[in-house]
Amino acid sequence: MAKFEKGTLVERIDLTPELAIFRIAPQTSLPFISGQFATLAVEESGRLLQRPYSIVSAPHEPLLEFFIELVPGGLLTPRLWDMKTGDAVLVRNQAAGTFYLDHRSGLARHMMIATVTGVAPFVSMLRAHSFARAGGPGPGLSFLLLQGASYAHEFGPYRDELTDVAREGWLTYVPTVSRPLENPDWAGEVGRVDDLIRKYGSGLGYDYAGSVAYACGHPLMVENARGILGRARFPKTLIHSEKYFTIKKPRPLP
């Protein structure tokens, strides 16, 4: 039976008042597949407050890394935002989730679409693939990652990391901001990330005949992406998605 074990917050990087990276040292190693999530928890007044978060780190890395957005009035994130390095946090000793790289399809091209923190499972997958490549000539996979945000600073250090990886040739990384007038120094793509699916997917050969597609993050983006991919003739079995929350009131896309 799964249980919680104590972990230690060893590093915290605040990108904005609402976005932060948490790196946690688990008490014991947590086995997981890149793309899965771990459940974090704190105990308060005899209750266990818990929420699942996609793991950014790859399975070979010793720390568990999370890219988290503060939810005002949320169950757990306000407690996480009160934490400082050295504080204890509970980690469920079993990872879960089925949002991972689709090897069963036998296809070599993988198109990933994310909004802000939705990039987390994709970073884990790409780190794991890079690690496997370093050990020898692995499967000849290629990746296209489209990541959207309202503001450039919401990409955090992952933009630089992914840009560096893209120089190896097997990854194409395209970040885009949806509010270019509020990002005067931004020189990259602009617009919502789902609007770039056809431009880059079709343009770079990531089509229904030889590719798997993944969408993760804001539920409206995920819904729009699935519709666009469906109209581009992607079979439902080759469209994998994960929504980070359920919309009760309309929230704008980044």
Residue pairs with C-beta under 8 A, 6 or more apart in sequence:
2 92
2 93
2 94
3 92
3 93
4 39
4 41
4 48
4 50
4 90
4 91
4 92
4 93
5 26
5 27
5 28
5 90
5 91
5 93
6 27
6 88
6 89
6 90
6 91
7 24
7 25
7 26
7 27
7 64
7 88
7 89
7 90
7 91
8 24
8 25
8 86
8 87
8 88
8 89
9 22
9 23
9 24
9 83
9 84
9 85
9 86
9 87
9 88
9 89
10 23
10 24
10 25
10 63
10 85
10 86
11 21
11 22
11 23
11 63
11 85
12 20
12 21
12 22
12 23
12 83
12 84
12 85
13 20
13 21
13 156
13 157
14 20
15 21
15 153
15 154
15 156
16 153
16 154
17 70
18 69
18 70
19 67
19 68
19 69
19 70
19 116
19 117
19 154
19 156
20 67
20 68
20 70
20 80
20 81
21 56
21 65
21 66
21 67
21 68
21 156
21 157
22 65
22 66
22 68
22 80
23 57
23 63
23 64
23 65
23 66
24 40
24 63
24 64
24 65
24 66
24 89
24 91
25 62
25 63
25 64
26 64
26 91
27 91
28 93
30 38
30 64
30 91
30 93
30 94
30 95
31 59
31 95
32 38
32 55
32 59
32 95
33 59
33 95
33 100
34 55
34 58
34 59
34 100
34 101
34 121
34 124
34 125
34 127
34 128
35 54
35 97
35 99
35 100
35 101
35 121
35 122
35 124
35 125
36 54
36 55
36 95
36 96
36 97
36 99
36 100
36 121
37 52
37 53
37 54
37 55
37 95
37 96
37 97
37 121
38 52
38 53
38 55
38 64
38 66
38 91
38 92
38 95
39 50
39 51
39 52
39 53
39 91
39 92
39 96
40 50
40 51
40 52
40 53
40 66
40 76
40 80
40 89
40 90
40 91
40 92
41 48
41 49
41 50
41 51
41 76
41 89
41 90
41 91
41 92
42 48
42 49
42 76
42 79
42 80
42 89
42 90
43 49
43 90
44 79
48 90
49 75
49 76
49 79
50 76
50 90
50 92
51 74
51 75
51 76
51 77
52 96
52 97
53 66
53 68
53 120
54 66
54 67
54 97
54 99
54 117
54 118
54 120
54 121
54 124
54 216
54 242
55 64
55 65
55 66
55 95
55 120
55 121
55 124
56 65
56 66
56 67
56 120
56 121
56 123
56 124
56 158
57 63
57 64
57 65
57 124
57 127
58 124
58 127
58 128
58 131
59 128
60 128
60 131
61 127
64 91
66 120
67 117
67 119
67 120
67 123
67 156
67 158
68 77
68 80
68 117
69 77
69 116
69 117
70 77
70 78
70 81
71 77
71 78
71 245
72 78
80 89
83 89
97 242
99 121
99 214
99 216
99 240
99 241
99 242
100 121
100 125
101 110
101 125
101 129
102 110
102 212
102 238
102 240
105 212
105 237
105 238
107 210
107 211
107 212
107 238
108 139
108 140
108 141
108 142
108 210
109 141
109 142
109 143
109 144
109 205
109 206
109 210
109 211
109 212
110 141
110 142
110 143
110 144
110 211
110 212
110 213
110 214
111 143
111 144
111 146
111 197
111 201
111 206
111 211
111 212
111 213
111 214
112 122
112 125
112 143
112 144
112 145
112 146
112 213
112 214
112 215
112 216
113 146
113 147
113 193
113 194
113 197
113 213
113 214
113 215
113 216
113 221
113 225
114 122
114 145
114 146
114 147
114 148
114 193
114 215
114 216
114 217
115 147
115 148
115 149
115 193
115 216
115 217
115 218
115 221
115 253
115 254
116 147
116 148
116 149
116 154
116 155
116 217
116 218
116 254
117 217
117 244
118 147
118 215
118 216
118 217
118 218
118 221
118 242
118 244
119 145
119 147
119 155
119 158
119 216
119 217
120 216
121 216
121 242
122 145
122 214
122 216
123 158
123 161
123 162
126 143
126 145
126 162
126 165
126 171
129 138
129 141
129 143
129 170
130 165
130 168
132 138
133 168
133 170
141 170
142 170
142 171
142 172
143 170
143 171
143 172
144 171
144 172
144 174
144 200
144 201
144 204
144 206
145 162
145 171
145 172
145 173
145 174
146 174
146 176
146 193
146 196
146 197
146 200
147 155
147 158
147 159
147 162
147 173
147 174
147 175
147 176
147 193
148 175
148 176
148 177
148 178
148 192
148 193
148 194
148 196
148 221
148 253
148 254
149 155
149 175
149 176
149 177
149 178
149 254
150 177
150 178
150 179
150 182
150 254
151 177
151 179
151 182
151 183
152 159
152 175
152 177
152 183
152 185
152 186
154 254
155 175
159 175
162 171
162 173
162 175
163 173
165 171
165 173
166 172
166 173
172 200
172 204
174 188
174 189
174 196
174 200
175 188
175 189
176 188
176 189
176 190
176 191
176 192
176 193
176 196
177 183
177 186
177 188
177 189
177 190
178 190
178 191
178 192
178 193
178 253
178 254
180 186
180 190
189 196
192 221
192 253
192 254
193 221
194 221
194 224
194 225
194 228
194 253
197 225
197 228
197 229
197 232
198 228
198 232
200 206
201 207
201 211
201 213
201 232
202 232
205 211
206 213
207 232
207 233
208 229
208 232
208 233
208 234
208 235
208 238
211 234
211 238
212 238
212 240
213 225
213 229
213 234
213 238
213 239
213 240
214 239
214 240
214 241
215 221
215 222
215 225
215 226
215 229
215 239
215 240
215 241
215 242
216 222
216 241
216 242
216 243
216 244
217 243
217 244
218 243
218 244
218 251
218 253
218 254
219 243
219 244
219 245
219 246
219 247
220 247
220 251
220 253
221 253
222 241
222 242
222 243
225 241
226 239
226 241
229 239
230 236
230 239
